[in-house]
């Protein structure tokens, strides 16, 4: 499906519901300045107890939009928002911003959103076509799973290059771009893998999972556990400057979506109330792996 289809209720923001509780809203057609990287995004995302765990349009990085897919350099087009990192120059405002646009629904339900998108340049020409599915499922009384699967295919008839500030010359592990989650936190959250603790140790890691433990704006404690690195992906993590976790597609070197060979990604996030310790995280991930699939 490439043409827009509008089922009943299509003008309302889709919502994800777990056991009767709204846990996320999906902003499909944001009305944003092109410099902010317009794209569909999840916000607010909440724990089952109602603690908000995403931030959108924050003053420090206005183009951070809850939980979304975004890449700063897609064949030279900025689909992340903000200034573009230019080699030997630094961050520069350029007229190079595109848009990731919803083009049609395949299915909409309380626990599943399935649609098609186009990643377009500043003139509206498609660079990539995407099929995205987002689901929500319970994970005990105090947690739920967000699952986002995305298939990206070249829309140009040629290979499409994905890059980042790091691949364009920025030092310091700034390889962001991919599935990015801007968290909402009061104070600096704690981030860890099974064997590493802290932003410096976790940024650039290839661990199977990353956990971020924070406190929401209303004082609620939460833990986010991210899983789903693909081949060549790395974790991009920030906690001091702002709270964010990204499955980075081009952390050290550009990634290529070859013509006729789609890239398939699956990103999973456990959204839990309370602060889970590493042993609890590992136990919950093991239980999820044992659970039957539907």
C-alpha positions in Angstrom: 0.0 0.0 0.0 1.6 3.3 -1.1 -1.4 5.6 -1.4 -3.0 7.1 1.7 -6.0 5.2 3.0 -8.0 6.7 5.9 -10.0 4.3 8.0 -12.5 5.5 10.5 -10.8 7.6 13.2 -7.8 8.2 11.0 -7.7 11.9 12.0 -7.1 11.0 15.7 -3.7 10.2 17.1 -3.3 6.4 17.3 -2.9 5.1 20.8 -1.3 1.9 22.2 -3.2 0.2 25.0 -2.1 -2.6 27.4 -4.8 -4.3 29.5 -7.0 -1.3 29.2 -4.3 1.3 30.0 -3.1 3.8 27.5 0.7 3.5 27.4 1.7 5.5 24.3 0.4 7.9 21.6 1.7 7.9 18.1 2.1 11.3 16.4 1.8 10.4 12.7 1.7 13.7 10.9 3.6 16.3 13.1 3.2 19.9 12.1 6.9 20.9 12.5 9.4 23.2 11.1 11.4 21.3 8.4 14.5 22.0 10.4 13.2 19.8 13.2 13.1 16.6 11.1 9.4 16.0 10.7 8.6 12.3 11.2 6.2 10.0 13.0 7.1 9.5 16.7 5.8 8.0 19.9 5.0 10.5 22.7 4.1 10.4 25.4 5.2 6.9 26.2 4.3 5.9 29.8 4.8 3.1 32.2 1.7 1.1 33.3 1.6 3.3 36.4 1.5 6.4 34.3 5.1 7.7 34.6 6.1 9.5 31.4 9.4 8.1 29.9 9.7 10.1 26.7 10.4 13.8 26.0 9.6 15.7 22.8 10.7 19.1 21.5 13.0 19.7 24.5 14.6 23.2 24.5 18.2 21.7 24.3 17.5 19.7 21.2 14.1 20.6 19.7 14.4 17.9 17.0 14.4 15.1 19.6 11.0 13.6 19.2 10.1 11.0 21.8 10.8 7.6 20.3 11.4 7.6 16.5 13.5 6.4 13.6 15.7 9.2 12.3 19.1 9.4 10.6 21.1 12.6 10.1 22.7 11.7 6.8 20.7 9.7 4.2 22.5 10.2 0.9 23.3 13.7 2.0 19.8 14.5 3.3 19.3 15.4 7.0 16.4 13.4 8.3 17.3 13.9 12.0 16.8 17.6 12.3 19.0 20.4 13.6 22.3 21.4 12.2 24.3 19.0 9.9 27.8 18.0 10.8 30.1 18.9 7.9 33.6 17.4 7.8 36.3 19.9 8.6 33.7 22.6 9.3 31.5 21.3 12.2 27.8 21.7 12.8 26.2 24.0 10.2 22.7 25.0 9.3 22.0 23.8 5.8 19.0 23.7 3.6 19.2 19.9 3.5 16.3 18.7 5.7 13.9 16.1 4.4 10.8 14.4 5.9 9.8 10.9 6.9 6.1 10.8 5.8 3.3 8.4 6.6 1.8 7.2 3.3 -0.8 4.6 4.3 -2.2 2.3 7.0 -2.2 -1.5 6.8 -3.8 -2.0 10.2 -4.7 -0.1 13.3 -5.6 -1.7 16.6 -5.2 -0.9 20.3 -2.1 -3.1 20.5 -0.8 -2.9 16.9 0.0 -0.1 14.4 1.1 -1.2 10.9 1.8 1.4 8.2 3.9 2.5 5.2 6.3 5.5 5.1 8.6 7.3 2.7 11.9 8.9 3.6 12.0 12.0 1.3 14.5 14.7 0.4 13.9 18.4 0.6 12.2 18.3 -2.8 9.9 15.4 -1.9 11.7 12.7 -3.8 11.7 9.4 -2.0 15.0 8.0 -0.9 13.7 5.0 1.1 10.4 3.2 1.5 9.6 1.8 4.9 7.1 -0.7 6.3 6.8 -0.3 10.0 4.9 -2.3 12.7 4.6 -1.2 16.3 3.1 -3.4 18.9 2.5 -3.3 22.7 2.2 -6.3 25.0 2.0 -6.8 28.7 5.1 -8.0 30.6 3.7 -8.6 34.1 1.7 -6.2 36.2 4.5 -3.6 36.3 5.8 -3.5 32.7 5.1 -3.8 29.0 6.9 -4.5 25.8 7.1 -2.0 22.9 8.2 -3.7 19.7 9.0 -1.7 16.6 9.9 -3.6 13.4 10.9 -1.6 10.3 11.9 -2.7 6.8 13.8 -0.1 4.8 14.2 -0.4 1.1 15.9 1.8 -1.5 13.4 3.9 -3.5 16.1 5.3 -5.8 17.0 2.2 -7.8 20.5 2.5 -6.3 22.3 1.9 -3.0 21.4 4.4 -0.3 24.0 5.4 2.2 23.3 6.1 5.9 25.7 8.3 7.8 26.1 10.1 11.1 28.1 13.0 12.5 30.8 10.4 13.4 31.1 9.1 9.9 31.3 12.7 8.7 34.2 13.5 11.0 32.9 14.4 14.4 35.0 12.9 17.2 33.7 11.7 20.6 31.5 8.8 19.7 28.8 10.8 18.1 27.6 8.0 15.9 23.9 8.7 16.5 21.1 8.0 14.0 18.6 5.0 13.9 16.0 4.1 16.5 16.4 6.9 19.0 14.6 7.3 22.4 14.7 10.7 24.1 13.9 9.9 27.7 12.2 12.1 30.3 14.2 12.3 33.5 14.6 14.4 36.6 18.4 14.4 37.2 20.9 12.2 35.5 19.7 8.6 34.9 21.9 5.5 35.3 22.8 3.4 32.3 24.3 -0.1 32.2 24.6 -3.3 30.3 25.2 -6.7 31.9 28.9 -5.9 32.3 29.4 -2.1 31.9 28.1 0.9 33.8 27.9 4.6 32.8 27.7 6.6 29.6 31.4 6.4 28.7 31.5 2.6 29.1 28.2 1.9 27.3 28.4 4.4 24.4 29.6 2.4 21.4 29.0 -1.0 23.0 27.6 -4.0 21.2 25.9 -5.6 24.2 22.7 -7.5 23.7 20.8 -5.0 25.8 21.1 -1.6 27.5 19.1 -0.5 30.6 18.4 3.1 31.6 17.1 3.7 35.1 15.5 7.1 35.7 13.0 9.2 37.6 10.2 10.8 35.7 9.1 14.4 36.0 6.4 13.4 38.6 8.9 11.4 40.8 8.0 8.0 39.4 10.9 5.5 39.1 11.2 3.6 35.9 13.5 1.4 33.9 13.8 1.1 30.1 15.6 -1.9 28.7 16.5 -1.7 25.0 17.3 -4.7 22.8 17.6 -5.2 19.1 21.0 -4.3 17.6 21.3 -5.4 14.0 24.6 -6.5 12.3 27.0 -3.5 12.5 24.8 -1.5 14.9 26.1 0.0 18.1 24.6 1.6 21.2 24.7 5.4 21.3 24.0 6.6 24.8 23.9 10.0 26.5 23.0 10.6 30.2 25.0 13.8 31.3 24.0 16.2 28.6 20.6 14.7 28.1 19.0 11.3 28.6 18.9 9.3 25.4 19.5 5.8 24.0 19.9 5.0 20.3 20.3 1.9 18.2 22.9 3.5 15.9 23.0 2.3 12.4 26.2 4.1 11.4 28.2 4.5 14.6 31.7 4.3 13.1 31.3 3.8 9.4 28.4 4.4 6.9 25.7 1.7 6.5 24.4 0.9 3.1 20.9 -0.2 2.1 21.6 -1.9 -1.2 19.2 -1.7 -4.1 16.9 -4.7 -4.0 18.1 -5.8 -0.6 16.0 -4.2 2.2 17.3 -3.7 5.7 15.2 -5.3 8.4 15.3 -4.0 11.9 13.5 -5.1 15.1 13.8 -2.9 18.2 12.3 -3.9 21.6 11.9 -1.8 24.7 10.8 -3.1 28.1 9.0 -0.2 29.8 8.9 -1.0 33.6 7.9 0.8 36.7 10.6 0.9 39.4 14.4 0.5 39.2 15.3 -2.9 38.0 18.8 -4.3 38.9 20.9 -6.2 36.3 19.8 -9.6 37.6 16.1 -8.6 37.3 16.7 -7.3 33.8 18.4 -10.5 32.8 15.6 -12.6 34.3 12.9 -10.7 32.4 14.7 -10.9 29.1 15.1 -14.6 29.6 11.4 -15.0 30.3 10.6 -13.0 27.2 12.8 -15.3 25.1 11.0 -18.3 26.5 7.5 -16.9 25.9 5.7 -18.4 22.9 5.3 -16.1 19.9 2.0 -15.4 18.3 
